[in-house]
């Protein structure tokens, strides 16, 4: 059996593990849980291990895996996750923009209506029925016929 190092990324910190290779066509490879960070230039080693965290929304425990921790470390995220994957997905789906409803009167028919924006000065505000009406076409003068001499 031979010990080899498997490098995951390059940079100031390297993730490595000792992997024993069995003779034969397939070799066994260490799992992400085996990865630790080796020191470079006398810096202390940083070990990542799976951690159990409690979700702030549902209170369930979830595992912050070594792979996720390495990803957070690479992206230089400062905080650990607070929510499990299910609660995070619900939170993302639930985020819908709330539009301000403003009560106003229609500039064309004078009816009371609500609009999904704040009207500005000098601009006409239309109710739904007036807005959906086709615009009135202005009368165009008939085309001049051929000029007569």
Rosetta blueprint (number, residue, H / E / L):
1 X L
2 X L
3 X E
4 X E
5 X E
6 X L
7 X L
8 X L
9 X L
10 X L
11 X L
12 X L
13 X L
14 X E
15 X E
16 X E
17 X L
18 X E
19 X E
20 X E
21 X L
22 X L
23 X L
24 X L
25 X L
26 X L
27 X L
28 X L
29 X L
30 X L
31 X L
32 X H
33 X H
34 X H
35 X L
36 X E
37 X E
38 X E
39 X L
40 X L
41 X L
42 X L
43 X L
44 X L
45 X L
46 X E
47 X L
48 X L
49 X L
50 X L
51 X E
52 X E
53 X E
54 X E
55 X L
56 X L
57 X L
58 X L
59 X L
60 X L
61 X E
62 X E
63 X E
64 X E
65 X L
66 X H
67 X H
68 X H
69 X H
70 X H
71 X H
72 X H
73 X H
74 X H
75 X L
76 X L
77 X L
78 X L
79 X L
80 X L
81 X L
82 X L
83 X L
84 X L
85 X H
86 X H
87 X H
88 X H
89 X H
90 X H
91 X H
92 X H
93 X H
94 X H
95 X L
96 X L
97 X L
98 X L
99 X L
100 X L
101 X L
102 X E
103 X E
104 X E
105 X E
106 X L
107 X L
108 X L
109 X L
110 X L
111 X L
112 X E
113 X E
114 X E
115 X E
116 X L
117 X L
118 X L
119 X L
120 X L
121 X L
122 X L
123 X L
124 X L
125 X L
126 X L
127 X L
128 X H
129 X H
130 X H
131 X H
132 X H
133 X L
134 X L
135 X L
136 X L
137 X L
138 X L
139 X L
140 X L
141 X L
142 X L
143 X L
144 X L
145 X L
146 X L
147 X L
148 X L
149 X L
